[in-house]
């Protein structure tokens, strides 16, 4: 779904510059600054406000998203005073449309990373997914730090619809270009803030070949792992070395999270060590 369809319009411009801006209340000022007399209010199936829009004097429809933050009193007051229409759409469809809007912009503006697909990893990743969830297809899941979407493509092949995210726009751009990432299910965010971009927890989180964990970035990775565990009770992480796996194990142990660490001898490089949280 394109975001314009939610408002029954050909085109709608979202005022927040990036998807990662959607949770910040400071963004309210952007929609308040748009001049116009006509408004559009978007509600979900539970009659909760998820977006406000203004028909500006130049004919452009400017909208602001409120599915990840609560609109300020100033925003509500302004829109209550304006003439306008109310539209309704399922929240999930709106969220997909918003993600698609920003990933399409990312694909246009970002440098595309080299293609890193190793066909041998696909079979290994399939085995890891099967070992974690067997044949289940009725679960919600994440592909954390998804890179170019190798894990995502395997999860989709399995019958799942993962929500994928990474902080590297060039990797995401490659995954989108190759078709491994779905624009409606991809987010360019800081993984440490994951909880702010989800409206509900997920059943399972996957993190295939997490980036190298070194002394200089351990604090960052600790926050990323903690954020993943906060939104999901079950998870599977892979890393390249035993030392990295033991570092993650230490964080989980300190947090009182039961887990298992084991060696995946099928992969000599990328997914060599596995940390499983059941």
N, C-alpha and C positions, 0 to 999 in steps of 0.2 A: 504493500500500500504506500502511495505517495502521500505526504502530509497534507497536500492540497485537498485530497479527497475527503479528509475528515471535516473540512469546512465547506465542502461542495464548491470548491474553487479550482481554477486551472493551476494556480501557483500561489504558494504562501512562503514568505520569507521568515525564518525563525531569527529572532533578534540576538539570542545568545551566540557568541562567535564560535564556540566549540561545544561538543557534547559534554566535555568535562566541566563546563561552566553551569550546567543545568541545576546543580544542587546549591548554588550560592545565592543567597538572598540579595546580594548587591546587584544581581542581574535585573531585579525589579525596576531599577531606574531606567533601563533601556526601553521597556515597553511604555513606561510613563512619559518618556520624552517624545514618543511618536504623536504627531498632531493628526487629529481626525475626529469626526463626529459620530461615525457608525462603529459599532463593536460587534464582535462575534465571540460567544462563549461556548466552549466545548466541555461537555460533561461525559462521564463514563456510564457504564450500565448501572452503577449504584448512585447516580446523580451527583457524583463528586466532581468538582471542577478540576480539569487537567490542562486547560489552556485558555488564554485570553488572546484575542486578536483585534487589531484596529485597521479599518479601511482608511488608509491615509489619503491625503488630498491628491497625490499623484497616481492613485489607483492601485498602488501596491498594498497587499494585505500583509501586515506585520504581526507575528504571533510570538507569544512567550509560553514556555512549557512549565507546568506546575505539577507534574506527576512525581517529581523528586524533591520538591520543596513546597512550602505553604506560601501562598501569595500574601503580601503585606496588606495591612489595613488600607494603605494608600491606593494599592491596586484595586482592591475590592470596591472601595468608595468610588473611584473613578468609573469603573465599569458599571456599577449600579446606577450611576447618573447618566450613562450614555444610552442612546437608542441602539438596539441591536437584535440579533437573532441568537437563538440557542440551538446548538447541534449536539448530537449524541453519537458516540462510537464506543465499541468495546475497548477497554483500557489496553489490552494486549495488542490490538491492532494499531492503536495510537503509538504505543511504545516502539513497535516494529517500524512504523513510519518515521518516527523521530530518529531512530538509529540509522535507518536507510538514508535519510536526509544528510546526516553528518558523515557517514562513510562514503557517500558519493562525492561530497566535497573534499574529503581526505584523499580519495583516489585521484582527483584532479590536481590537487595542490602539492602532493608529497612526492619526493623522489622514491622510485621503486627499487627496493633491495634486490640483489641477485637471487635467482631461484635456487633454493637450498634443498629441493626434494631429492631424497635418497630413496629410491623404490624399495630397497631392502628394509627401510624403517617402517614402511606401511604394514608389512606382515608382522613385524615385532610389536608394533603398536596395537594391531588387531588382537594379538594374543594377550597383551596387557589389559585391554578393555574387557575381553572375555573373562579373564581371571578375576576381574573386579566385580563385574555385574552380570556375568553369565549371559543369558539371552534377553535380559530385561530391556524393554523399549518404552515403558510407561513411566520413566523417571525424568525429572528435570536435572540438568547438569551444566557445569561450567567447563570451558577449556581455558585454564588460567595461564597467563603469559603465553598466549597461543602462537606468537611468532607469525609465520606465514600460513598457519592453519593446517599443518600436516595432521595433528591430532584431531582437529575439528572434522576433517574430511573422513577420518576413520569412524568417528562417533556418528556422523551423518549416515555413513554406509551401514552402521550397526542398527540404524532406525531411530536415532535420537535427534533432538534439535538443540544442540548446545548453544549457550550464550558464551561468546568468545571475547577475550579482551587482551590488550597488550599496551605498553607504554611507548612502543617504537612504531611510529607511523609508517616508516619505510617498509617494515616487515608486513604490516597490515595491508599496505598498498599492493605488495606482491601477492599476498594471499587472496585479496579481492580480485586482482587481475587474473590470477590463475583459476579462479572459481572455487577455491578451497574454503573461502570464507563467505558467509552469507551477509550481504549488507544490512539486512534487517536484524541480524543477530550478532553484530560486532560492535565493540566499544573501544575507543581510544581513550584510556584512562590510566591514572596512577594506581597500580594494584594495591597500594597501601590503603587506598580510600574505597575499596571495593564495596563495602557495605552501603555507602551513600548512593550507589547507582543501582541497587537492587530493591525492588518493592516487596520481595518475599524471599525466604531462604530457598536453597536448592537441595535436592536429594544427594547429589554426588558432585564432587569437584575433582577434575583431572588437571595435572600440571606436568606435561611431558617435556623432558629435557629443560628443566628450569635453568636459567642463566648461571654462569659460574659464580659460586659463592666464595668470595675471598675476604680476607680480614678487613679490607677497606669498605666493603659493601655489606657486611654481615648484618648490620643494624637494619638496613633497608629490606633485605630478604627476610629477616625475622618478622618485620611488620607485614610483609606480603603474605607469609605463611600464616600469621595470626589472623589476618583479615579473611583468608580463605576458610580457616577453621571456624571462624565466627559465623559464617553463612552456611556451612555445611557440616554435618556430623560424620560424613564418610568422604574419604579422599584418597587419591593415589598420586604420588609425586615420583618423578624419575630425575636422576642426576647422573653426571658422568663418572664421579669418583666416590669411593667409600667414605673418604673424609667429609665430603659434602653431605652424604646421607647421614653420617653420624652427627654432624652439626644440626641438621633438621631434627634428628631423633632427640637431641638434647633439648631443643626448644619445646618439642612436644611433651617430653618427659617432665620438664619444669612446669608445663601448663596442665599436667595431669591427664593428658590425652593418650589413651591406649593406642599402640601402633606396632607394626612389624617392619623390620628392615631386612631386605634380602637381595642377593646378587642375581641379576638377570644375565646369565652367561651367553644368551643369544646375541647380545649387542656389545661389541667391544668398545664402543665410544660413547654414544649419546645417552641411551637409557640403561646403562650398565647396572645402576643401583636403584632400587625401588623402596619407597617408604609408603606403606599402606595403613590407612586409618579406617577401621571397621566400626 
